[in-house]
Amino acid sequence: MKVRVSGESIVLVMICLADMLSTLFFVLRGSAVEQNPIMAACLDKGPWVFVLVKIASFVPFVVAVELYRKRNAAFARLACRSAIIIYVVTFTVLTVGLNV
């Protein structure tokens, strides 16, 4: 059975993974602080807790979008694109807000 994943889902996963890895890199070397208090608490418990919680925060959404795509592809695409925009805008606003 061939599993096809939408481009939007792949982009969202890549953004989330890039955020996770860059956060780990910069926080663990002491040049940044996790801005999300929930994720900061997870990071305090260790990098693996942070990674598991981070993955658990986006994978269910991506799986749901991909399953729903079979019923209503247009809505699934809109939901995923909206999530991408919200994620990028939130990340940008928080990053600029902390560093300006």
C-alpha positions in Angstrom: 0.0 0.0 0.0 1.4 3.4 -1.0 1.0 6.2 1.5 0.9 9.7 0.0 1.4 12.7 2.2 0.4 16.2 1.1 3.0 18.8 0.5 1.5 21.0 3.1 1.9 18.3 5.8 5.5 17.8 4.8 6.2 21.5 5.0 4.5 21.7 8.4 6.5 18.7 9.7 9.7 20.2 8.4 9.0 23.6 10.1 8.2 21.9 13.4 11.3 19.7 13.2 13.5 22.7 12.3 12.1 24.7 15.2 12.7 21.7 17.6 16.3 21.1 16.4 17.3 24.8 16.4 15.7 25.3 19.8 17.7 22.3 21.2 20.9 23.5 19.5 20.7 27.1 20.8 19.3 26.4 24.2 21.7 23.6 25.0 24.7 25.7 24.1 23.3 28.6 26.2 22.7 31.2 23.5 18.9 31.1 23.7 16.0 30.5 26.0 12.8 28.5 25.2 10.0 31.0 24.9 7.1 28.6 25.5 6.8 28.0 29.3 5.3 24.5 28.8 8.2 23.5 26.4 10.7 25.2 28.7 9.5 23.0 31.6 9.8 19.9 29.3 13.3 21.0 28.4 14.2 21.3 32.1 13.3 17.6 32.4 15.7 16.8 29.6 16.1 17.0 25.8 14.3 13.7 25.2 11.2 14.9 27.1 11.3 18.1 25.1 11.6 16.1 21.8 8.7 13.7 22.7 6.4 16.5 23.8 7.3 18.6 20.7 6.6 15.7 18.4 3.3 14.9 20.3 2.3 18.5 19.7 2.2 18.3 15.9 2.0 14.7 14.8 -1.6 14.2 15.8 -2.7 17.2 13.8 -0.8 16.1 10.7 -2.2 12.6 11.0 -5.7 14.0 11.4 -5.3 16.3 8.4 -4.0 13.5 6.3 -6.9 11.2 7.3 -9.5 14.0 6.7 -7.9 14.8 3.3 -9.7 11.8 1.9 -13.1 13.3 2.8 -12.5 17.0 2.1 -9.1 17.7 0.5 -9.8 21.5 0.2 -10.5 21.8 3.9 -7.5 19.7 4.9 -5.3 21.8 2.7 -6.7 25.0 4.2 -6.3 23.7 7.8 -2.7 22.7 7.1 -1.8 26.0 5.3 -3.4 27.9 8.2 -1.3 26.0 10.7 1.8 26.8 8.7 1.0 30.5 8.6 0.1 30.7 12.3 3.3 28.8 13.3 5.6 30.9 11.2 3.9 34.2 12.2 4.0 33.3 15.9 7.6 32.2 15.8 8.6 35.4 13.9 6.7 37.7 16.2 8.0 36.0 19.4 11.6 35.9 18.1 11.6 39.5 16.9 9.9 40.6 20.1 12.5 39.0 22.3 15.5 40.2 20.3 14.6 43.8 19.4 
